[in-house]
Amino acid sequence: VFGIDAWAASLPITYVELRERHSADPRTWRRLRRLIVDGGFDIVHAHEYKTDVMAWALCKGTRAMPLSTAHGWT
């Protein structure tokens, strides 16, 4: 809806968009973990405290590093 996929397609980057049914969907967890391992990603970037924890847990046991950007937290 935002056109990020079209914009990313024009850049020399790997962009993957996963759609989830709900936040606790275990299939999303498995798909993300497989993507990190198979894709050889170096960084998993998250923006909020819940996704920060998820990124940290997804990176455990892989070569990927979690990266967090805090918005509006003091």
C-alpha positions in Angstrom: 0.0 0.0 0.0 3.0 2.3 0.6 4.9 1.3 -2.5 8.0 0.3 -0.5 8.3 -3.0 -2.5 8.5 -1.1 -5.8 11.0 1.4 -4.5 13.2 -1.4 -3.0 13.1 -3.3 -6.3 14.9 -0.3 -7.9 17.7 -0.5 -5.3 20.7 -2.9 -5.0 19.3 -4.4 -1.8 17.5 -7.5 -0.7 14.0 -6.6 0.4 11.5 -9.2 1.7 8.0 -8.5 2.9 6.3 -11.0 5.1 2.6 -10.7 5.7 1.3 -12.1 9.0 -2.2 -13.0 10.1 -1.6 -11.8 13.6 1.4 -10.9 15.9 1.5 -14.3 17.6 1.4 -16.3 14.4 4.0 -19.1 14.9 4.3 -19.4 11.1 5.7 -15.9 11.0 8.4 -16.8 13.5 9.4 -19.8 11.5 9.5 -17.9 8.2 11.6 -15.1 9.7 14.0 -17.5 11.3 14.4 -19.4 8.0 14.8 -16.1 6.1 17.6 -15.0 8.4 19.5 -18.3 8.2 19.0 -19.0 4.4 19.4 -15.4 3.4 22.7 -15.0 5.3 21.5 -11.7 6.7 24.0 -9.7 8.9 21.4 -7.4 10.6 17.9 -7.8 11.8 16.5 -4.3 12.4 13.5 -3.6 14.7 11.9 -0.4 16.0 9.8 -1.1 19.1 10.4 -3.0 22.4 8.3 -6.1 21.4 10.0 -6.4 18.0 13.4 -5.7 19.6 12.9 -8.8 21.8 11.8 -10.8 18.8 14.8 -9.6 16.7 17.2 -10.5 19.5 15.6 -14.0 19.9 15.6 -14.6 16.1 19.3 -13.8 15.9 20.4 -16.1 18.7 22.4 -19.0 17.2 22.9 -17.2 13.9 25.6 -14.8 12.6 23.0 -12.0 12.4 23.1 -9.1 14.9 19.9 -7.4 16.1 19.7 -3.7 15.7 17.2 -1.4 17.4 16.1 2.1 16.6 14.3 3.9 19.5 11.7 6.4 18.4 10.4 8.8 21.1 11.8 7.0 24.1 13.5 9.1 26.7 
